[in-house]
Amino acid sequence: MLVRQIALVRRGFTLIELIVVMAIVALLASIAAPRYFASVDRARANSLRASLQVMRGAIDHFVADKARYPESLQELVDARYLRQIPEDPLTSSVSTWLALAPPAELETAGQVFDVRSGKAGRAADGSLYAEW
């Protein structure tokens, strides 16, 4: 009976065992967290490139059909060249897109020649988001 009572008392973990386990978990988290955040940044950059490619394609189709540039991104949506204005993955907003006007030498109507992200800063490869 005494052996059974001793066995019941020793069933828990000691403080040192818990500290060792917590140290191992913290070490694994410190290794995994930077990789996770880097992959999230890469995913946002890839999503930005895809959104820019889709919007630029829609602008090109609009110009080919109407022989002028759109007045706004909303005009692309209204004319059904886009279903909706995509969210800028870096700023999480649809209102931060920068619409560039056509160069003066083109002498065409419209205000949206190209689209850029409104995010300031550099990508992982060192290029500026505003130059994509």
C-alpha positions in Angstrom: 0.0 0.0 0.0 2.9 2.3 0.8 4.4 1.8 -2.7 1.1 2.7 -4.3 0.9 6.0 -2.4 4.4 6.9 -3.4 3.6 6.2 -7.0 0.6 8.6 -6.8 2.7 11.4 -5.4 5.4 11.2 -8.1 3.1 11.5 -11.2 3.7 15.2 -12.0 6.5 17.0 -13.8 9.2 18.8 -11.9 9.9 22.5 -12.4 13.2 21.7 -14.1 11.5 19.4 -16.6 8.9 22.1 -17.4 11.7 24.7 -17.9 13.6 22.4 -20.2 10.5 21.8 -22.3 9.7 25.5 -22.5 13.3 26.3 -23.5 13.0 23.7 -26.4 9.7 25.2 -27.5 11.1 28.7 -27.4 14.1 27.6 -29.4 12.0 26.0 -32.1 9.7 29.0 -32.2 12.7 31.3 -32.6 13.8 29.3 -35.6 10.4 29.0 -37.3 9.1 32.6 -36.8 11.6 34.4 -39.1 11.0 31.9 -41.8 7.2 32.3 -41.5 7.3 36.1 -41.7 9.7 36.0 -44.7 7.3 33.6 -46.5 4.4 36.0 -45.7 6.3 38.9 -47.2 7.2 36.9 -50.3 3.5 35.9 -50.7 2.4 39.6 -50.5 5.1 40.6 -53.1 3.9 37.8 -55.4 0.3 38.8 -54.9 1.2 42.4 -55.8 3.0 41.4 -59.0 -0.1 39.3 -60.0 -2.5 42.2 -59.2 -0.4 44.7 -61.2 -0.2 42.2 -64.2 -4.0 41.8 -64.2 -4.7 45.5 -63.9 -2.2 46.4 -66.6 -3.7 43.7 -68.9 -7.2 45.2 -68.3 -5.8 48.7 -69.2 -4.3 47.3 -72.4 -7.6 45.7 -73.4 -9.5 48.9 -72.6 -7.1 50.9 -74.8 -7.4 48.3 -77.6 -11.2 48.4 -77.5 -11.8 52.1 -77.0 -8.6 53.8 -78.4 -8.2 55.8 -75.2 -7.0 55.3 -71.6 -9.5 55.0 -68.8 -10.2 58.0 -66.6 -9.9 55.9 -63.4 -9.6 52.4 -62.2 -13.3 52.5 -61.4 -14.0 53.0 -65.1 -12.3 49.6 -65.7 -14.7 48.0 -63.2 -17.7 49.8 -64.7 -16.8 48.7 -68.2 -16.3 45.2 -66.9 -12.6 44.9 -67.6 -12.1 44.1 -63.9 -14.7 42.6 -61.5 -13.5 44.9 -58.8 -10.4 47.0 -58.0 -8.1 44.5 -56.2 -6.8 45.2 -52.8 -3.1 46.3 -52.6 -1.7 43.4 -50.7 1.0 45.6 -49.1 -1.3 48.3 -47.8 -4.5 46.3 -47.5 -6.5 49.0 -49.2 -8.0 49.5 -52.6 -7.5 53.3 -52.4 -3.7 53.4 -52.3 -3.1 52.4 -56.0 -1.2 55.1 -57.8 -2.6 55.7 -61.3 0.0 57.2 -63.7 -1.1 59.4 -66.5 0.0 58.7 -70.1 3.1 60.5 -71.3 2.5 63.8 -73.1 4.0 62.4 -76.4 1.2 59.9 -76.7 -1.5 62.6 -77.0 -4.4 60.3 -76.1 -7.3 60.9 -73.8 -7.6 59.3 -70.4 -5.8 59.4 -67.1 -4.7 55.8 -66.3 -1.7 54.7 -68.3 -0.1 52.5 -65.7 -0.7 51.4 -62.1 1.8 51.2 -59.2 1.5 50.3 -55.5 1.2 53.1 -53.0 3.5 51.3 -50.6 6.8 53.0 -49.8 9.8 50.9 -49.3 11.8 48.1 -50.8 11.1 44.5 -51.7 13.3 41.7 -50.5 15.3 41.9 -53.8 16.1 45.6 -53.1 13.8 47.1 -55.8 11.3 49.8 -54.8 7.6 48.8 -54.7 6.8 52.0 -56.4 8.8 51.0 -59.5 7.1 47.7 -60.1 
